[in-house]
Amino acid sequence: MSRASQLIEGRRFWFWAAGLLVAGLAFRLWLGFFVFFNQGFTWDMASFGDWLTAIQTSGSRAYFAENSFNYPPAFADVLWVLLQVGGWLQTLPGALGTLGPMALLKLPAIVADIGIAVTLLWAGRKWFSPATALVAAAAYLFVPVTWYDSAIWGQVDSLSALPMLLAVLLVIDRKPEWSALALTVAVLMKPQGALVLLVLLPVLIGQVVHKEVRWWRMLTTIGAGLGSFAVIATPWSLEKYAPEQVANIPVVGDFAGLVGQYVSTLGWFPVVSANAFNVWALAGRNSIASTIQNGYVFWIPDGYRILGIPSALIGNGLFLLLAAAIFWLLIKRHSATQTLTAYALLLVGFYILPTRVHERYLVQAFAVLAIVWAPKIIDRIAVAALALANTINLHAILVADLNVQSIDLVSAESAGSGGQSYHSAFAP
């Protein structure tokens, strides 16, 4: 056994793992609650504050009380917990007594970051090696984009990335019922959580086809998903978004309301790129890439035509082709390495190919890229380079007081002479 292997076996593995987790947590707490305390992306943090107030004043009917509340119920649960913790802290003497719920907004995502690192340690050790586990956890904790998103920006992408990753790992481990529970939490945390279904479904079908699990476990998996949905979603007023015909039917009304909320949210940003530096940032004569350095960007509608074809049809069509190819391949071959690689490809493809993508949509991919690219040094360099590029994207939006405007299709070719203000990308 090599000296390097000896250093990470047994108790020494857990020593190094604990050191990584403590360092990652301390670094994020220092950034979030000392260096950038009460700072972040104002648009997002102000929205979270409004939702906190709606829950505090209206309880389970917060979605009726606050029209901008467009995150699903699991995130509402997180905000409710923050209200309880913040209220308790305010009863304490000293500095802790000054930390109300608003001051704690960055804490859930920071805790989720550590949860992802713990998950990578478990998965890496189980399916790969102790060295891979440690490298994966370290990569996730310290590549700049993960701590920038949670501890500086103040966003909550890791809150959905954690159950998404758990859902994939649990289905690999042939625990589909627990995977369905994690999937439900992911979907009810942020809409992007639904992406993981494109991996879970083909893997489970493949396991049934190849007799790795019994067919009836598909039924128990569906039951686990529906049961967990009922427990998490039904206490909240999602019927606001449901059609009148089904709004008052238990569970059905909540599910219809969730779909309605997702459709409503998707309609907020019908543009080729919502500040994501992907291929669509080059679209249009006055693209985001060509105008951002001037302090303004034009959000071009995704009906914008390229070779006569609407951008939305091109981008979403390419993503669906990628998802279909992954679906087919995972039915046939779904080892841990193959499934995690496919999942990473799906998340990176979701950032690059479709329209309506925000700058943060790549962040969730690093939870799986960290382990997929951990074994080889050249791949670790690739993870670091991609993380740095995405951090530059986030930083460019965070620090610039952008004048963001949307324009109609008629003006898209000559954008710069017209357009209406959409919203400002506020500075921290």
C-alpha positions as CSV (number, residue, x, y, z in Angstrom):
1,M,0.0,0.0,0.0
2,S,1.3,3.4,-1.0
3,R,2.0,6.2,1.5
4,A,-0.8,8.3,0.0
5,S,-3.3,5.4,0.4
6,Q,-2.2,4.8,4.0
7,L,-2.9,8.5,4.9
8,I,-6.5,8.2,3.9
9,E,-7.5,4.8,5.3
10,G,-9.7,4.2,8.3
11,R,-9.7,6.8,11.0
12,R,-7.3,9.0,9.0
13,F,-9.9,9.3,6.3
14,W,-12.5,10.7,8.7
15,F,-9.8,13.0,10.2
16,W,-9.1,14.5,6.8
17,A,-12.9,14.6,6.0
18,A,-13.7,16.4,9.2
19,G,-11.0,18.9,8.5
20,L,-12.4,19.7,5.0
21,L,-15.9,20.1,6.4
22,V,-14.9,22.4,9.2
23,A,-12.7,24.5,6.9
24,G,-15.5,24.7,4.3
25,L,-18.1,25.7,6.8
26,A,-15.8,28.2,8.6
27,F,-14.9,29.8,5.3
28,R,-18.5,30.2,4.2
29,L,-19.6,31.6,7.6
30,W,-16.7,34.1,7.5
31,L,-17.7,35.3,4.1
32,G,-21.5,35.3,4.6
33,F,-21.7,36.7,8.2
34,F,-18.6,38.8,8.5
35,V,-17.1,40.0,5.2
36,F,-20.4,40.2,3.3
37,F,-22.9,40.3,6.1
38,N,-26.3,41.7,5.0
39,Q,-24.9,42.0,1.5
40,G,-25.7,40.0,-1.7
41,F,-27.8,40.2,-4.8
42,T,-30.4,42.6,-3.7
43,W,-33.1,41.4,-6.1
44,D,-33.0,37.9,-4.7
45,M,-32.5,38.7,-1.0
46,A,-35.2,41.3,-1.0
47,S,-37.6,38.8,-2.5
48,F,-36.7,36.2,0.2
49,G,-37.3,38.9,2.8
50,D,-40.7,39.7,1.4
51,W,-41.6,36.0,1.5
52,L,-40.4,35.7,5.1
53,T,-42.8,38.5,5.9
54,A,-45.6,36.9,4.1
55,I,-45.1,33.6,6.0
56,Q,-44.9,35.5,9.3
57,T,-48.1,37.4,8.7
58,S,-50.2,35.0,6.6
59,G,-48.9,31.5,7.5
60,S,-49.9,28.8,5.1
61,R,-51.6,31.3,2.8
62,A,-48.4,33.2,2.1
63,Y,-48.7,32.5,-1.6
64,F,-52.0,34.4,-1.7
65,A,-50.5,37.2,0.4
66,E,-47.3,37.7,-1.7
67,N,-47.7,37.6,-5.5
68,S,-43.9,37.4,-6.1
69,F,-43.6,34.2,-4.0
70,N,-42.6,31.9,-6.9
71,Y,-40.5,29.3,-5.1
72,P,-42.2,26.0,-4.2
73,P,-43.3,24.8,-0.7
74,A,-40.1,23.1,0.5
75,F,-38.4,26.5,0.3
76,A,-41.3,28.0,2.2
77,D,-40.6,25.4,4.9
78,V,-37.0,26.5,5.0
79,L,-38.1,30.1,5.5
80,W,-40.5,29.0,8.2
81,V,-37.6,27.3,10.1
82,L,-35.6,30.5,9.7
83,L,-38.4,32.5,11.3
84,Q,-38.4,30.1,14.3
85,V,-34.6,30.1,14.7
86,G,-34.4,33.9,14.2
87,G,-37.1,34.5,16.7
88,W,-35.3,32.3,19.2
89,L,-32.0,34.0,18.7
90,Q,-33.6,37.4,19.3
91,T,-34.4,36.2,22.9
92,L,-30.7,35.7,23.6
93,P,-28.4,38.3,25.1
94,G,-25.4,39.8,23.3
95,A,-24.6,39.7,19.6
96,L,-26.7,36.6,18.9
97,G,-29.8,38.6,20.0
98,T,-29.3,40.9,17.0
99,L,-29.6,38.1,14.4
100,G,-33.2,38.0,13.2
101,P,-34.6,35.8,10.4
102,M,-33.4,38.3,7.7
103,A,-29.9,38.2,8.9
104,L,-29.9,34.4,8.6
105,L,-30.9,34.2,4.9
106,K,-27.6,32.8,3.8
107,L,-27.4,30.1,6.4
108,P,-29.6,27.4,4.8
109,A,-27.6,27.3,1.6
110,I,-24.3,27.2,3.5
111,V,-25.6,24.2,5.5
112,A,-26.7,22.6,2.3
113,D,-23.2,23.1,0.8
114,I,-21.8,21.1,3.8
115,G,-24.4,18.5,3.3
116,I,-23.4,18.1,-0.4
117,A,-19.7,17.6,0.7
118,V,-20.8,15.0,3.2
119,T,-22.8,13.2,0.5
120,L,-19.7,13.3,-1.8
121,L,-17.6,11.8,0.9
122,W,-20.1,8.9,1.3
123,A,-20.6,8.3,-2.4
124,G,-16.9,8.6,-3.3
125,R,-15.8,6.1,-0.6
126,K,-18.7,3.7,-1.5
127,W,-18.3,3.6,-5.3
128,F,-14.8,4.9,-6.0
129,S,-12.1,5.3,-3.4
130,P,-11.3,7.2,-0.2
131,A,-8.9,9.5,-2.2
132,T,-11.7,10.2,-4.8
133,A,-14.1,11.0,-1.9
134,L,-11.8,13.5,-0.3
135,V,-10.9,15.2,-3.6
136,A,-14.5,15.4,-4.6
137,A,-15.5,17.0,-1.3
138,A,-12.6,19.4,-1.4
139,A,-13.4,20.4,-5.0
140,Y,-17.0,21.1,-4.2
141,L,-16.2,23.1,-1.0
142,F,-13.5,25.3,-2.4
143,V,-14.1,25.9,-6.1
144,P,-15.1,29.5,-6.2
145,V,-18.6,29.3,-7.7
146,T,-20.2,27.2,-4.9
147,W,-19.2,29.5,-2.0
148,Y,-19.8,32.6,-4.2
149,D,-23.4,31.5,-4.9
150,S,-24.3,30.8,-1.3
151,A,-22.1,32.9,1.0
152,I,-21.7,36.1,-1.2
153,W,-24.6,36.2,-3.7
154,G,-27.1,34.8,-1.1
155,Q,-28.9,32.3,-3.4
156,V,-30.1,28.9,-2.5
157,D,-29.2,26.7,-5.4
158,S,-27.4,24.2,-3.1
159,L,-30.7,23.6,-1.3
160,S,-32.1,21.9,-4.4
161,A,-28.7,20.5,-5.5
162,L,-28.4,18.4,-2.3
163,P,-31.7,16.4,-2.7
164,M,-31.1,16.1,-6.5
165,L,-27.7,14.5,-5.9
166,L,-29.1,12.3,-3.1
167,A,-31.9,11.2,-5.5
168,V,-29.4,10.0,-8.1
169,L,-27.1,8.3,-5.6
170,L,-30.0,6.5,-3.9
171,V,-31.4,5.1,-7.2
172,I,-27.8,3.9,-8.1
173,D,-27.9,2.2,-4.6
174,R,-31.2,0.5,-5.6
175,K,-33.2,2.4,-3.1
176,P,-35.8,3.9,-5.4
177,E,-38.4,4.7,-2.7
178,W,-35.9,6.9,-0.9
179,S,-34.8,8.3,-4.2
180,A,-38.4,9.3,-4.9
181,L,-38.5,11.1,-1.5
182,A,-35.3,13.1,-2.4
183,L,-36.7,13.9,-5.8
184,T,-39.9,15.3,-4.3
185,V,-37.9,17.5,-1.9
186,A,-35.8,18.7,-4.9
187,V,-38.8,19.5,-7.0
188,L,-40.5,21.3,-4.1
189,M,-37.4,23.3,-3.4
190,K,-36.7,24.8,-6.8
191,P,-38.2,24.0,-10.3
192,Q,-34.8,22.8,-11.6
193,G,-35.2,19.9,-9.3
194,A,-37.4,18.2,-11.9
195,L,-34.4,17.7,-14.1
196,V,-33.3,14.8,-12.0
197,L,-36.3,12.8,-13.1
198,L,-34.6,12.5,-16.6
199,V,-31.9,10.4,-14.9
200,L,-34.0,8.5,-12.2
201,L,-36.6,7.2,-14.6
202,P,-34.3,5.5,-17.1
203,V,-32.1,4.1,-14.4
204,L,-35.1,2.6,-12.6
205,I,-36.5,1.3,-15.8
206,G,-33.2,-0.3,-16.7
207,Q,-32.9,-1.9,-13.2
208,V,-36.3,-3.4,-13.7
209,V,-35.6,-4.6,-17.3
210,H,-32.3,-6.2,-16.2
211,K,-34.0,-7.7,-13.1
212,E,-31.8,-5.7,-10.7
213,V,-34.9,-4.7,-8.7
214,R,-38.4,-6.2,-8.7
215,W,-41.0,-4.6,-10.9
216,W,-43.4,-3.9,-8.1
217,R,-40.9,-1.5,-6.6
218,M,-41.9,1.0,-9.3
219,L,-45.3,1.1,-7.6
220,T,-43.8,1.6,-4.2
221,T,-41.6,4.3,-5.6
222,I,-44.5,6.2,-7.1
223,G,-46.3,5.8,-3.7
224,A,-43.3,7.2,-1.9
225,G,-43.2,10.2,-4.2
226,L,-46.9,10.9,-3.9
227,G,-46.9,10.5,-0.1
228,S,-44.0,12.8,0.4
229,F,-45.5,15.3,-1.9
230,A,-48.7,15.3,0.1
231,V,-46.9,15.8,3.4
232,I,-44.7,18.7,2.1
233,A,-47.0,20.5,-0.3
234,T,-50.5,20.3,1.0
235,P,-50.0,22.6,4.0
236,W,-49.3,25.5,1.7
237,S,-51.8,27.5,-0.5
238,L,-50.7,26.2,-3.9
239,E,-54.3,26.0,-5.0
240,K,-53.9,29.7,-5.9
241,Y,-52.2,28.5,-9.1
242,A,-54.6,25.6,-9.9
243,P,-57.6,25.7,-12.2
244,E,-60.9,26.3,-10.3
245,Q,-62.2,22.8,-11.3
246,V,-59.5,21.0,-9.2
247,A,-58.3,23.7,-6.8
248,N,-60.2,22.3,-3.8
249,I,-59.4,18.6,-4.4
250,P,-56.8,17.4,-1.8
251,V,-53.3,16.7,-3.2
252,V,-54.6,17.0,-6.8
253,G,-55.2,20.7,-6.4
254,D,-51.8,21.1,-4.8
255,F,-50.1,19.2,-7.7
256,A,-52.0,21.2,-10.3
257,G,-51.1,24.4,-8.4
258,L,-47.4,23.4,-8.4
259,V,-47.5,22.9,-12.2
260,G,-49.3,26.2,-12.5
261,Q,-46.7,27.9,-10.4
262,Y,-43.9,26.4,-12.5
263,V,-45.6,27.5,-15.8
264,S,-46.1,31.0,-14.3
265,T,-42.5,31.3,-13.2
266,L,-41.2,30.1,-16.6
267,G,-43.2,32.9,-18.3
268,W,-41.4,35.6,-16.3
269,F,-38.3,35.4,-18.4
270,P,-39.2,34.5,-22.0
271,V,-35.7,35.5,-23.3
272,V,-32.8,33.9,-25.1
273,S,-30.5,34.3,-22.0
274,A,-31.3,35.8,-18.6
275,N,-27.7,36.9,-18.0
276,A,-26.2,33.4,-18.5
277,F,-22.9,33.5,-20.4
278,N,-23.8,30.5,-22.6
279,V,-24.1,30.3,-26.3
280,W,-27.3,32.4,-26.3
281,A,-25.4,35.4,-24.8
282,L,-24.1,35.9,-28.3
283,A,-27.5,36.0,-29.9
284,G,-28.7,39.2,-31.6
285,R,-27.0,42.1,-33.1
286,N,-26.7,43.8,-29.7
287,S,-26.1,40.6,-27.6
288,I,-25.5,40.4,-23.9
289,A,-21.8,39.7,-24.6
290,S,-21.5,42.9,-26.7
291,T,-23.3,45.3,-24.4
292,I,-22.7,44.2,-20.8
293,Q,-19.4,46.1,-20.6
294,N,-21.4,49.3,-21.2
295,G,-23.5,48.8,-18.1
296,Y,-26.7,47.6,-19.7
297,V,-27.9,44.5,-21.4
298,F,-30.8,43.7,-23.7
299,W,-32.9,40.6,-23.0
300,I,-34.0,39.5,-26.4
301,P,-37.2,37.4,-26.6
302,D,-36.6,33.8,-27.3
303,G,-38.9,34.0,-30.3
304,Y,-35.9,35.6,-32.0
305,R,-35.3,33.7,-35.2
306,I,-32.0,32.2,-36.4
307,L,-32.2,30.9,-40.0
308,G,-36.0,31.4,-39.7
309,I,-36.3,29.2,-36.6
310,P,-37.3,30.6,-33.2
311,S,-34.4,30.5,-30.7
312,A,-36.6,28.7,-28.1
313,L,-37.3,25.9,-30.6
314,I,-33.6,25.5,-31.4
315,G,-32.3,25.6,-27.8
316,N,-35.0,23.5,-26.2
317,G,-35.0,21.1,-29.1
318,L,-31.3,20.5,-28.7
319,F,-31.7,19.9,-24.9
320,L,-34.5,17.5,-25.5
321,L,-32.3,15.5,-27.9
322,L,-29.6,15.4,-25.3
323,A,-32.0,14.3,-22.6
324,A,-33.5,11.6,-24.9
325,A,-30.0,10.2,-25.7
326,I,-29.1,10.1,-22.0
327,F,-32.4,8.4,-21.2
328,W,-31.8,5.7,-23.8
329,L,-28.2,5.1,-22.7
330,L,-29.1,4.9,-19.0
331,I,-31.7,2.2,-19.6
332,K,-29.0,0.0,-21.1
333,R,-26.0,0.9,-18.9
334,H,-26.4,2.5,-15.5
335,S,-23.3,1.8,-13.3
336,A,-22.4,4.5,-10.7
337,T,-19.9,6.1,-13.0
338,Q,-22.2,6.0,-16.1
339,T,-25.1,7.4,-14.2
340,L,-23.2,10.2,-12.5
341,T,-21.5,11.1,-15.8
342,A,-24.8,11.3,-17.6
343,Y,-26.3,13.4,-14.8
344,A,-23.4,15.8,-15.0
345,L,-23.8,16.0,-18.8
346,L,-27.5,16.7,-18.4
347,L,-26.9,19.6,-15.9
348,V,-24.2,21.2,-18.0
349,G,-26.4,20.8,-21.1
350,F,-29.2,22.5,-19.3
351,Y,-27.0,25.6,-18.8
352,I,-25.6,25.6,-22.4
353,L,-28.5,24.6,-24.7
354,P,-32.0,25.9,-23.8
355,T,-33.1,29.5,-23.7
356,R,-34.4,31.4,-20.6
357,V,-31.4,30.3,-18.5
358,H,-30.0,32.4,-15.6
359,E,-26.4,32.8,-14.7
360,R,-26.7,30.5,-11.6
361,Y,-28.2,27.5,-13.4
362,L,-24.7,25.8,-13.7
363,V,-24.0,25.9,-10.0
364,Q,-26.0,22.8,-9.3
365,A,-23.8,20.8,-11.7
366,F,-20.7,21.2,-9.5
367,A,-22.2,18.9,-6.9
368,V,-21.8,16.0,-9.3
369,L,-18.9,17.3,-11.5
370,A,-16.8,17.3,-8.3
371,I,-17.0,13.5,-8.1
372,V,-17.2,12.7,-11.8
373,W,-13.9,14.6,-12.5
374,A,-12.2,13.8,-9.2
375,P,-10.0,10.8,-10.2
376,K,-7.7,12.5,-12.8
377,I,-5.7,15.7,-12.3
378,I,-6.5,17.0,-15.8
379,D,-10.2,16.6,-15.0
380,R,-9.8,18.4,-11.7
381,I,-8.2,21.3,-13.7
382,A,-11.3,21.2,-15.9
383,V,-13.6,21.5,-12.9
384,A,-11.6,24.4,-11.6
385,A,-11.6,26.2,-14.9
386,L,-15.4,25.8,-15.4
387,A,-16.0,26.9,-11.9
388,L,-13.9,30.0,-12.4
389,A,-15.7,30.8,-15.7
390,N,-19.1,30.5,-14.0
391,T,-17.9,32.6,-11.0
392,I,-16.9,35.4,-13.5
393,N,-20.5,35.2,-14.8
394,L,-22.0,35.6,-11.3
395,H,-19.5,38.3,-10.4
396,A,-20.2,40.3,-13.5
397,I,-23.9,40.4,-12.7
398,L,-23.5,40.9,-8.9
399,V,-21.2,43.9,-9.0
400,A,-22.7,45.7,-11.9
401,D,-25.8,47.9,-11.5
402,L,-27.1,46.8,-14.8
403,N,-29.9,48.5,-16.7
404,V,-31.6,45.3,-18.0
405,Q,-34.1,45.9,-20.7
406,S,-36.3,43.6,-22.7
407,I,-37.2,44.4,-26.3
408,D,-39.8,43.1,-28.8
409,L,-39.0,40.9,-31.7
410,V,-39.3,43.8,-34.2
411,S,-36.6,45.7,-32.4
412,A,-34.4,42.6,-31.8
413,E,-32.2,43.0,-34.9
414,S,-31.4,46.6,-34.1
415,A,-31.6,46.5,-30.3
416,G,-30.2,49.6,-28.8
417,S,-32.8,52.1,-30.2
418,G,-35.7,51.0,-28.1
419,G,-36.9,48.7,-25.4
420,Q,-38.6,48.9,-22.1
421,S,-36.8,48.5,-18.7
422,Y,-37.3,45.1,-17.3
423,H,-35.6,45.4,-13.9
424,S,-32.3,46.4,-12.5
425,A,-29.7,43.9,-11.6
426,F,-29.0,45.5,-8.3
427,A,-25.5,45.9,-6.8
428,P,-24.7,44.3,-3.4
